[in-house]
């Protein structure tokens, strides 16, 4: 089979390159039998390899974990391959693309728009060239419907509500305007945008034509004449019909939110042990971008924290609920009766309880009372549910009277609840749904006032649902500051619990990031099976644009490290300060430094100030510091960029695991060098971390040191990757700690960084590292000529064709060499690992 490549308005042909249109860039090519629409004139080699591995996983209907360096077009690569796959295989469902922030969401949808616009133009020119008079429209022409979904605060267009900056306040005002009881009774003027949305649904009119709609696009439609509907509710409606949905992680992983959008598979919060048949696999694709911290997101979504203040507030919530129930009992007794019927019927239809459980649920405490009760009283049931929660709150208040920290399992706490509070543990799993329905029946618009009791309901729901994978920690001094403030923590230890419904429901799940090494750890801790592709792709550069350096000691031969035993050593702090002083005299433009924690940053700054390091640094560059205050940090970042733009340059001191390390890019002159002072380990004495490490050891056979090194190195890689955001970018990466020279740390550095680590740059003194950095930057300032063809960092369509042909020859050679002896009757052993390149299956490479 030949390799098929055609320019965007050319006809399909074997190896044919058609002339480039003057209006739009892009070309199409084939990976096996899949035609890929790529909206740019050239493609990176790693993008092509990435597509090949991704296609292999989709063909096998399996999962994949893929790492590709930042700045290599990972987003457009994903969209080009998957939308082309959807076009070629109409049976494939929607693409759910999960990201972390609204800016990342908008950027992803803009890239998708380029891909789809290019595909529409290609198909239109091919149809016009074939002589067909009738031109297809809509989906047949290559268009799709793609929408983004975010919180009300980011999507609201109401003239008054949208002015509020607080998320809770926006949610409260929205509910007050759109609640059914408020609209029926005319208590408020209502929301005109929501009314138009309801009218459009009642008339069964189409909300939107096919197209790509970002958050801003939907907001614009909400303000446009002829549309005017609420963007938030419209987006929630459109995601069920869209081919591509772009949203935040929480809409898929957090069971409380995923129930609302119906995107996270079977809800795991109300009842994990479902009755009846399991949900069939949906032929859709889920992509988690920037997934290096996905296990932490899963754990946080299923963890709950309570303290004495929150429990006191919960008691106040229950008093108010009791008063509301009494009021409704006097004014409208039928409302509670209808509420309870809807609750039981809804759970039964969802398959979460059977008929017997639905009958027993009428009295959560003593189900046998229903046998002797002639007429079940719905008001009594509501009162009993509030009484149950009151006993639970009182139990937790007594439980918090401790002087020493302690840990227990869910079954132990459930047993104590049964004995001390007379609460049936089987009824706990329905508390979340029961409370939510009750608040809706009582017509409570401001749900944020009831956050304390909602947290209690979440706590006991998880407690009654899961017997493993959780631990309960009582810590009288939670922040280790000597202040007595007992905290009750229900901590999820098993990250696979939150993502399990997604893996069961969807056909393919893709985890991808620029720093997701080591790849084999993620399937293990997330419980991923059927993992077809795990690959890390190196960045192809025509010249060495990265200069990683591992600094292990100072000129005085004193080792430098952030380990606890050396933090107070004046020599270590002095060598760190000396390194910074020399760098500000050598590095032009921006210099970014990361410390392991805020406390260590403050400690080092104090010593530097006393020894004059700060004053000497300020003679060359301005100095800015990240703080825990988001507003102050944002202001400091803006001033830092202004200093870099002015040509003077600046130093930004930041913290690993902080806001800057996770979401801020220091590309081009904003970050010519990044320094990591120390290894960013977690606080190893944390009881939550100790409990998780013990769980991983028992259930996944993951050693404590293995996970701690894995977690520290992914955070280190995330910090260092901030300075390289494109192929034309360059920068110095300095690992300032002797422990990075050890193989257990160095082996976990992403391949695309380790590839540029020279043997002579592993055990370096501070002065030699500064000299190496200066030589590297001098080399980068020299002009160079870009390569062409195979081996270049950017491939034209012609070069891609040559690469595919070369891969085909390699496959033929490897196949002939790997051919088994004809005289051997036994079946030959399969190779342990195959490389898939295009439509070719290559045997394991040698050497």
N, C-alpha and C positions, 0 to 999 in steps of 0.2 A: 504494500500500500504506500503510495506517495504521500508526501506531506503537503497539506492543502493550506495555502496562505493567500488571502486576497485583500486588496485595499478596500476601504469601507464602501465604495460604490461599485466595486467590481463584481463580476459573476464568479461563482465558485469554480476553482480550477486547480489542477495538480501543479503545485509549485509556482503559481502565477502571482506576480506582483503587479497590481494595477496602479495607475497614476493617482497621486494624492490630490484630494479636493482642496481648493483654495479657501473654502468656508470653514471646514471643521477638521480637526486632527483625528487620528485614530486608524486602526486597522483590525482585521479579524484574522484568526488563525485557528488551527485545529489541534486539539489534544485527543488523540485517538479519533473517535467519531463525534466528538463534541466541538461544535463551533463556538469559539469564545469571542465576544465583542469587547475590545479593549479601546478605551477612548483617547489614548495618547499615541503619538507617532512612534514611540520606542518603548521598550520594556526592559526592566532589569532582569538579569539571569536568575536572581533569587525569587523574583515574582513568578517567573515561569515554573521554577522548581516547586514553589509553594502551591501553585495551581495544580500541578501534577499530583502532589500528595493529597491535596484536598479532594480532588476528583476521585482518587482511589478510595478515600474514605466514604464518599457519597455513593459510589458504585457498590460498595460492600454494605451500604446501609449501617455503617458503624460510626464510632466516635473517633476524635482525633485531638492531639495536643501538639500545636505547632508554634515554634518560636521564630520570628523574623525581626531583624534589628529595626529600631526606630528610624524613621526617615526613609524607608524603602518602599513606601506605597502599599502598606498592608491592607488598608481599608478599601482602596479601589481594586486591589487584587481579589479580595473576598467577594466584593459585589460583582465584579466582572465574571468570575467563575460561577458563583451560585445563581445569579440571575440568568446566565446563559444555560446553566443546568436546568433551571425551572422552565426556560423556553423550550429546550429540547425534550424535556420530560414533563408533560403537563400534569402527570399524576403526582408530582412532587408538590407538597403544600407550601405554606408560607415560610418566609425567612424571618425569624425573631432575632434581631440584632440588639444585644444588650451592651450598654456602655455605662459610664459612671456619672457624667455631668451633662448639663444642657448644652454648653459649647461643643463638647465632643459629639453630642447627638446631632446638632445642626451641621457640623462639619461632615459627619457621615452621610447625612441626607443630601448634602450638596455634591459629594462624590458620587452618590447613587444617581443623582439627576444627570450628571455628565455621562454615566454609563448608559442610562436608558435613552437619553436624547440622541446619543450616537447610534444606538441600536435602531431606533425609529427611523433615523435618516438613512441608514444602510438598507433597511428593508424597503423603504419607500423608493429609493433609487433602483433597487433590484426589480421591484414590481413595475415601475415605469419603463425600465429597460426591456422588460419581457413583452411589452405591448398590451398588457391587460388594461382595459378601460376602467373597470371598477376598482377603486382603491379602498382597501380595508381601513377601518377606523377602530379606535379604542384598543382593546386587548389584542385584537387580530393584527393590528399595525405594530405591535411591540410595546405599547404603553402598559404600564402597571399602576396600581394604586399603592402608594407607600405613605405612611403617616408616622409622626412622632407623638409620643404621649409623655406628659410630665405632670407635675402637681398643679393644683388650682392656681397657686400663687404665680406660676410662670405662664399660665394660659388665659387667665381671666381678663375680660375686656369690659366688665361692668364699670361705668364711670366712677363710682364711689369705692367699690370693693377693690378694684385693681390698684388703687392708691395705697392700700395697706401693704406694708413690707413684711409683716409677721405672718408666717405660714398658718399658725393656729387661728389667728384672727381672720384671715381670708377664708379658711374652711368654715369657721363659725358663721360669718356673714353670708356666705354662699348657701349654707343649709337653711338659714333663716329666711332667705328669699325663695328657695326652690323646694322646701319641704312640702309634701302634698297637703298636710293639714293647714299650713299657712296659706297656701294658694286657694284651697277650698273655702276657707273662712274669710279670705280677704284681709288677713291681719296686716299684711304688708303690701307695698305697691308692686312687689314681685320683680322679677328680672326679665326684661323684654327679650334678651338673648335666649334665655332658657325657654320662654314661651314660643319663640320662633322655632327652636329645636323641637319642642313637643308638637307644634303644628306640622312641621315637616314629616315627623314620624307618623302622625295621624293620617296625613294625606298620602303616605307611602311615597313621598317624593325623594329623589336621589339627592343626598347631601352634597356630594362632590363628584365631578367627573374624574376619570383616571388622571393620575399625575403624581408628582413627588411633593409632599407638603411638610415643611419644617414647622416648628412651633410658631415662628414668626409668620409663616404663610397662613396657618390656621387662625392666628389672631387677626391678620389682615382680612380674612374672609368673614370673621365675626363682626368686623366693623364696616364691611362692604354692603352697599345697597343690593338687594336681591338675595343676599345670604343672611347675614346678621345673626346667625345662630350662635350658641355658646360653644366656643372651641373645645373646652374641656370635655363636655358631654358628647360632642360630636366625635372627638377623637376616640373616646371610649367605645362608641358605637362602630366607628370605622375600622378599628383594629381587627374585628372579626371577619371583615371582607377584604382586608388589604393583603397584597402579596408579600409586602415587606413591612415589618413593624420595627421601629427603633425606639427603645425605651430604657429606663434605668434597671439595674440589677434587681432592685427590690420588687418590681412588678412580676418577676418570675420566681425569685427565691424566697421572699418573705410571704408566708402562708396567709397572713392577715390581708395583704395587699393583692396577692395573686388570686384570691377568691373573687375580688371585685372585677378584675380584668379577664379572668378565666384563661390565663396564659400559663400558669404554673403547673399544669397537670392536676391530679387529684389533690385537693387541699390536705395538707399534712397536719395542720394545727387542730381543727375540731375533733378529728377522729382518724388516727392512722390505721387502725385495724378495721378495714372496711368489710362490710358484709356484701356478699354477692360477687358477681364476676368482675375481674379486673378490667380497667379501661384499655381498649385496643390502642395499639401504637399509631400515632398520627404521622403521616408521611411528610413531616415538616423538619426544618433545620433550625437549630438554635446556636447562635454564635455569642460567646462571652469574650468581648474584646477587653484588653488590659486585665487579663484574668490571673495575674500573678498573686493577687490576694483574695481569690475567690473563696478559699476555705475560711478565711476570717469573716467574709461577708455572710457565709452560710451560718457560721457559729453565732454571730451577733444577731441574726434575724430570729434565732430561736433561744435567746438568752434574756432573762428578766432580772431586774435588780429592784429590791424593795428596802426601804429604811424606815425608821420610826416616824419621820415626818410624813412619808407617803402613806403609811398605815393609818396615822391619825386623820389624814385627809380622806382616806377611804371610808373611815367610820362616818365622817361628815357626809360623804356621798350617799351612804346607805340610809342615813337619817332623812336626807332629802328624798330619796327614792321611796321610802316608806310613807312620807307625807304625800307624795304624788300619787301613790297607789290608793291611799285613803281618799284623796280628792276625786280620782277617777271612779272609785267605787261609789261615791255619792252621785257623781254627775253623769257618768257614761259607763255603766257596768259591762255593757256588751263589748266594749272595745278590748278589754283584757281577754275576754272569752275568744274573740276572733284572733287576737294576737297569738294565743296559745295554740289554737288550731293551725294557724299558718306555720308556726314553729315546728310542730310535730310532723305536719304534712311535708314541709320542706325538707326536713332531715330524712324522712322516709323515702322521698323521691330521689334524693341524692345518693341513696344506697348506703348511708352511714349508720343507720339503725334499722333493725327489723321491726315487725309489728309488735312483738312482745316487748322489746326495749322501748318502743314508742309509747306503749301503754304504761310501762313502769316509770317512764320519765315524768309523768304527770306530778309525782311527788318525789322530788329528788332525795329526800331524807328517808322516808319510810314508805316504800312502795306498797307494802302489805296493807296500809291503811285504806287503800282504794277498794279493797275487797269488801270492807264493812261500810263504806260510804255509798249511800244510795245515789246521790246526785253529786258528782265531782264539782267542787267549787273552784272556778278559775281564779277568783280573787284570792282564795286561800292559797292556791298554788303560787301565785306571784309573791304573796307575803312569805310563804315558806322558803321561796328561793332567796329572798332578801335576808331572811333569818339564817339561812345556810351560809351566805357570804359573811354575815356578821359573826357567826361562830368561827369561820375560817380566819377572819381578820383578828379576832381576839386570840386565837391560837397562835398566830404569827407574832402578835405583840408579846405574848408570854415567851415564845420561843426565842425572841431576840434578847432576853435578859441573860446575857452570857458575859463572862470575863475572859474566856479564852476562845480562840478560833477553833472551829470544828467543821468537819465535812461528813455528809451522809448521802446515801443513795435515795432515789425516788421512792423505792418500795418502803424504806424505813420511815420516811416522812409520811407517806400515805397511811402506814399502819398507825402512827401516832395520831394522825388526823381522825382516823376511825375511832380510836380509843378515847382521846381527850375531847374532841369536838363532836363526836357522833355524826360524822360525815361519811357517807358511803363513797368509797373511792371510785366506784364505777360511774357515779354521777358527775365526777369532777370534769371529765373530758368534755361535757356539754356546757360548761359555765360560760365560755366565751360567746358561743352562739346564743345562749339563753339571755345573757346580759345585753347583747347587741339588739336582739329582738325586743326586749323589754324597754330599752331606751327609745327605740323607734316607736313603740306603742304609746309610750308616755309623751311622745312628741317633743323630745329633747333635741333642740337644734345645736346648742353649744356642747358638743361632746367632749371638748377639751377640758371642761370643768370636771368631767367624770373620768379623766385619765388615770387618777390613782386607783379607783376600783376596777377600771379596765385592766390595769397592770396586774392586779391581784387575780382577776379572772383568767388572764393569760397564763399566769404562774401556775394556778391549780389545774388549768386545762392541759398544759404540757406535763404536769406532774401525774395526772390521771391517764395520759395517753401513752407515755413512754416509760418503760421500766429499765431501759439501758441507754447508754449514750449521754446521760446527764448526771450532774452532781449538784448537791445543795451545800453551799458554803456560808457559814455565819462568821463574820469577821468583825470583832468589836472595834478595831482600829483600821479601817479599810485603806486609808491613804498613807499609813505608816508615819503619821505626823504627830502622834501622841494624843489625838483628840478622840474621845470616846463617842463614837457614832455608829452603833451596831448596824451592819448591813447584811441583808439576806439575799443571796445570789443563787438563782437557778441557772447554772452554766451548762450550755450544750458543749459536749466534748467530741461529738461525732459530726464532722462537716457533711458526711454523706446523707444525713437525715433530710436536710433542706433541699438538696439537689436530687434526691432519689425520685420524687414524682416527675421531675423534668426528664430524667434519664429513661424512666418507664414510658412516658407518654410520647416523646418525640423520637423520630427515626435516627437523627444524627445530631450530636452535640459537639461543638467545636470550641476548644479552649485555645486562645491565642494571645500572645503578648510579645513585646520586644525583650522582656527579661522574665522568662518562665522556666529557667533552668534550676535544678535538674528535672527534666521532663518526666522521668519515671515516677517521681514522687506524687504527682497530682492524681493520676488514676488510682493510686493506692489509697490515699487519704480521702478521696471523694467517692470511692466505691464504684468507679467506672469500669464496666466490662465492655467487651467487643471493641477495644481500642485498636483501630486499624493502622493509624499513622501517628507516630511520635517522631518529630524531626525538628532539628535546629538548623536554620539556614544562615550561613555566614554572609556578610556583606561583601560584595565584590567591588573593589576599589582599584583604580589604575595606579594609584600611589598610596603610600601608607599615611592615611589621614587620622589614625588613632595612635596615641602613644601612651599605653598603660605602663605605669611604673610602680613597683612595690618597694616602699621605703621601710627598712627594718631597724635602722639605728642612726644616731647622729654622728658628727665628726669625732666625738669623744668615745665612740664605740658603745655608748649606753643604749640598750634596746629601747625602742619606743612602742608603747602599747597603751590601750585604754582599759586593760584588764584591771579589776578592782584593786589588786595588790600593788599596782604601779601608779594609780591615779594621783596619789599624793606625792609622788617622787618629783622633786623640783627639777631634776635633770630631764625627765620626760616632757614636762610642761615647757621647759626652756628650749628643748630641741624642736618641739612643735612650733613654738614662737619663732625660732630661728628659721624654720622652713617657710613659714608664712612671710617673714620679712624679706627673705631672698626672692620668693616668688613674686611679690608685688613689684620688685625692681626688674623682674625679667619678663613677666607675662603682660602683654598689652591687653587693653580693654578689660573684660569682666573676669573675675575670679570667684568661684563659688566653693564654699567650704561646708561640709556636713559633719556634725557631731552626733554622738550616739544617743544623747538625751538632752532635755532642757537643763537638767541639773548639772550635767557634766559641762555643758556650754557655759553656764554661769560660773562654775568653779574655775574653768580655764581662763575665762575673761577676767575674773578677779585677779588671778595671778599675773596675767599679761599686763593688766593695768598697773599693778604694783611694780613690775619690773621694767616698765617703759616700752613694752612691745607695741602697745596700742598707739602711743604717740609717734613711734618710728614708722609704723604702717601708715598713719594718717599723713605723713610727709609725702607719700607717693600716691595713695588712693583713698577715696572716701570709704567709710565702713558702715554697713547696714546689717541689722540683726533681726532674725525672725523671732517673734514672741508668740505666746499662746493666744493673744488677741488677734483675731482674723483681720479686723479693720486696720489695726496698726501695721500688721504684716503687709497687707495690700498696699498701704501708703508707702512703706519702705521699699517694696518692689518697684513701684512707679518711679521713685526717686533714684533707685539703683539703675534703672533703664535710662533715665535722663542723663545720669553721669556717664554711662557707657556711650550714649549717643553723642555726648559732647567731646569725646575723644580722650578724656582723662582716665576713664575706667573706674572700677569700684570693686569692693570686696563685699560679698554677701555671706554672712554666717547663718547657717540653717541647721535643722535637726532632721535626722533620718526618721521616717515614719510620720513626719509632719506634713502640713499642707503643701509646702513648697516641694518636698521630695516626691509627692504623689502626682501633682497636676500642673506644675509650672515648668515651661521649657526655657532653657537658656541657650538658644541657638545663635549661630553666627558670633558676632562680637560680644554678645551678652554672656558668653561662657567659653572662653578659650582654654580654661583649665578648671578642673573640679578636684577637690581634695577631700578625702574621707578620713577624718581623724578617728581612728579606732574601728572596731568591728561592732555593728549595731545589733548586739544580742538583746533579747527581751530580758526583763527583770526576772532572773531565774528563781528568786525566792517568792514570786507571786503564787498564791495558793491555786488560783485558776490555771496558771500555766503548769504547775506541778500535777494537778489533777488530769489535765489533758495529756501530758507526757506519759503518765501512768496508763491512761486509756490506750494511747497509741502503742505502747509497749505490749500490753496484754492482748489487744485485738488485731493489731496490724504488724506486730513484730518489728516495730520501728524503734530503734534505740534512741535514748534521750539525746545523746550527742549528735546523732544523725539528723534529727529534726531541728535541733537548735542551730546547727551549722547551716542546714538548708534554709531556715527562716532568716538567719542573719545575712546570708549571701544574696538571697533574692532582694532584700532591702538595700544592700550595698549596690547591687547591680542597678536597681531602680534609681538610686542617687546618681551614679556615674553616667547612666544613660540620658540624663537631662541635657547634656551639652552637645550631643550628636543628634541632630534632627533631620539631616538630609545627607545625600552622598557628597555634596560639594562642601559640606561643613567639615571642620577638623578641630581637634582639641586634645589636651593632655589629661589623663586620668591617673591620679596618684592615690594609691592605697597606703596610707600612713599607719601601719601597724605590722609588727613582726609576724603576727599570726597569719597574715595573708600569704606568706611564703610557704606555709605548710601545705602539703598536698591535699588535705581534707578541705581546706578553704579554696585553694587555687583551682581545684578540679571542678568546683561549683560555680566558677565565673562563667558567664555565657560564652559559648564557642566563638561568637563574632567579636568578642573583646579579647579572649585568650589567644585567638589567632594572631593578634598583633603584639603579644607579649614576648619580647626577645629574652633569651637565656641570661643575658647580661643585665637585664632590668628587673631581676627578681629579688636580689639581696643588695639593696642600695643604701648608701648614706644620704643624708639630706642634701649636702652640698653637691654630690654627684648627680642626684635626681634633678636639682635645679639646672645644672649644666646640660643634662640630657634634654630637659624641657626646652631650654633656650635654643639648642641646636635643632630640635624638631621644628620649632616655630620658624626658625630661619629658613629651613628647608621648605616649609609650606609656603613661604612668601615668594618662592621662585616660580616663574611661569612654567607651564608644562603643556604638552600637546596630547589631546585625547586620542585614545586608541580606537580602532575601527575593527568590526568583525568579531569573531570568536575570541574571547579573552578580554574584551572591553567591558567596562562597567555598565554600559548602556547598549542594548541590542536593537538594531533596526530590524524591520521585517525580514530583510535579506539575511542578516546575521542570525536571526532566530531560525530561519530555514536551514542554514548551515549547521547550527547547533543540533537541531532535530535530526538531520541526516547523520551527523557524527554519532549521536546517541543510538541511532538505528544500527550503525556499523558495530558499535561497541556491544550492542545486544546480540548481534549475530555471532560475534567472536566468543562472547561469554557463554552463549547457548551451546555452541559447538564444543567448547572446552569442558563444559559441565555435563556433556552427554554421558549417560551411564554405559558401562560395558554391556554389549548385547548378550554376552554369555552369562551374565548374572541374572538368575531368575527372580531374585528378591527385588522388592520395590526399593528404589534408592531413597536414601534419607533426604528429606526436604532441607533446603538451606535455611539457616536460622534467621536470616534477615534478607529481605529483598529490597532493592531500590527501584522505585517506579519513576520513570521519566517519560513523560508523554504517554504514548500508547505502548511503551516498551517496558518489559519486566527484566531488570538486570540482576544478575547473580551478585552475591556479596563481593565488593571490590577487595583486591589484595593489598596488603601493606597499609 
